[in-house]
């Protein structure tokens, strides 16, 4: 049954009863939390440090008629991750959707410039953060009759982008995790999918804005940054950056009953950049 909130939003997807847990409150995490809440489901989204941004997001979604709660969570704290999942299921009767939309900020470095300790941090915060989330979610989803796990990953795992290794190396492991879970848990009604993301949101909403922004940059890294942005823009067939809402629509579909036969898949939100 479609909720009144979902009807007002013009939503045509349908979802099982229960709640969604969205890890992350940045551009993509916020868009996913907003989209799922306006589809009529209770949403718990997590944030790491930015309490003010989380408070504003919760206020915004509540004002739109959604049921939402922000929760401070460090994905490196395994006990806290387990509690968040168990308590969300207990509070709402069932947990049926978990979306991983988190990850640390990425400095652009070549492998030869990358300190091993820096890579180790990103593997802990990103790969193991997603692993902890899915690991503790699987038995809770199974107890509720199944559900959906979705991880946001990187399109650069499928078309190499120089200096982006701190994103792609951890996210490649997340992709492998998704495939493994999809293969192992389908019999328990649990689906797992990934969304490779290209240039979504950020400092510009058009290529012209991006060129103006990078043209104003100074310092030794400016030429390399301009060259990198030109390369990315040359790949994007749709001629523009994407939006968090466009990613959120894919995550919502994967969580919906309309995607009940979809598992182990990559559905990219990249404007055709990996073609």
C-alpha positions, -999 to 999 in steps of 0.1 A, spaced: 0 0 0 13 35 -9 15 59 20 -1 94 19 34 109 19 44 86 -11 13 95 -29 20 132 -26 55 127 -38 42 109 -69 62 78 -60 53 46 -79 77 22 -62 64 0 -34 83 -12 -4 78 -39 23 69 -27 58 98 -17 80 127 7 81 157 17 61 192 24 75 213 48 54 250 50 63 261 85 54 247 120 54 268 137 27 255 146 -7 245 111 -17 235 98 18 213 128 23 196 123 -11 190 86 -4 176 93 31 153 120 16 141 98 -12 133 67 9 116 88 36 94 105 10 85 70 -3 68 65 30 93 44 50 109 52 84 146 61 78 175 62 101 206 79 86 240 80 102 266 107 104 301 107 117 311 141 129 289 168 113 261 170 138 248 203 125 244 191 89 226 160 102 202 181 123 193 203 93 187 172 72 165 157 98 145 189 100 142 192 63 129 156 58 105 159 88 91 192 73 84 173 41 64 147 60 89 120 62 98 99 93 135 102 99 161 101 126 198 110 125 222 88 144 259 95 152 279 64 142 315 56 137 316 27 112 350 16 127 331 9 160 318 -26 155 297 -27 186 280 6 177 273 -6 142 257 -38 155 236 -18 180 224 7 154 211 -22 132 195 -42 160 179 -11 176 166 2 142 149 -32 136 135 -33 171 122 3 170 103 -2 137 94 -39 138 116 -48 109 147 -36 90 144 -43 52 169 -19 36 205 -10 43 223 15 20 260 22 24 266 58 12 296 66 33 334 69 30 362 93 40 373 123 19 397 112 -9 430 130 -16 442 125 -52 475 106 -51 493 83 -74 502 49 -59 539 59 -58 529 89 -36 505 70 -14 518 62 21 508 27 32 493 41 64 470 63 44 457 34 23 453 13 55 431 41 70 409 42 39 406 4 39 395 5 75 371 34 72 356 24 38 359 -13 30 357 -25 66 331 1 74 308 -14 47 318 -49 57 308 -43 94 275 -28 83 265 -57 60 279 -83 83 257 -73 112 227 -65 89 225 -99 73 211 -119 102 187 -90 111 174 -89 75 170 -127 74 150 -126 107 127 -101 91 121 -122 60 148 -108 38 157 -74 24 180 -52 3 217 -42 8 231 -15 -16 266 -1 -16 276 31 -34 309 25 -52 330 42 -79 327 42 -117 365 46 -117 368 9 -108 357 3 -144 376 30 -161 409 39 -145 413 75 -134 448 86 -125 454 96 -88 420 81 -77 434 50 -61 423 58 -26 388 57 -38 390 27 -62 411 3 -42 387 2 -12 356 4 -34 368 -26 -55 368 -46 -23 333 -33 -15 321 -45 -50 335 -79 -43 317 -80 -9 284 -72 -27 289 -100 -51 298 -124 -23 268 -115 -2 245 -117 -33 257 -153 -40 255 -164 -4 223 -148 9 199 -151 -20 184 -182 -5 175 -162 26 157 -135 6 185 -110 9 196 -91 -23 228 -71 -26 237 -47 -54 261 -18 -60 258 16 -76 290 28 -93 289 66 -91 306 91 -113 308 129 -109 278 136 -87 272 170 -70 302 189 -56 315 222 -67 297 226 -100 264 218 -117 277 222 -152 309 218 -172 311 256 -177 309 261 -139 336 235 -134 359 251 -159 355 285 -143 362 270 -109 394 252 -119 405 282 -140 406 303 -109 428 277 -90 464 286 -83 493 267 -69 514 237 -81 484 213 -82 462 235 -104 474 224 -139 470 187 -129 435 193 -115 424 211 -146 437 183 -168 420 157 -146 386 175 -148 389 178 -186 395 141 -188 365 133 -167 343 157 -186 354 141 -219 341 107 -207 306 118 -196 283 112 -225 254 131 -210 274 164 -209 268 173 -173 275 163 -137 249 141 -120 229 149 -88 225 130 -55 188 127 -63 196 107 -95 217 82 -74 190 81 -48 164 70 -74 185 40 -83 190 31 -46 153 34 -40 145 11 -70 169 -15 -57 152 -13 -23 117 -17 -38 96 -47 -44 99 -38 -82 136 -50 -79 127 -83 -62 146 -103 -88 177 -81 -90 208 -91 -71 245 -91 -76 242 -62 -101 261 -30 -108 238 -2 -119 259 28 -127 250 65 -121 277 81 -142 262 97 -173 278 71 -195 314 77 -183 323 40 -182 311 32 -217 
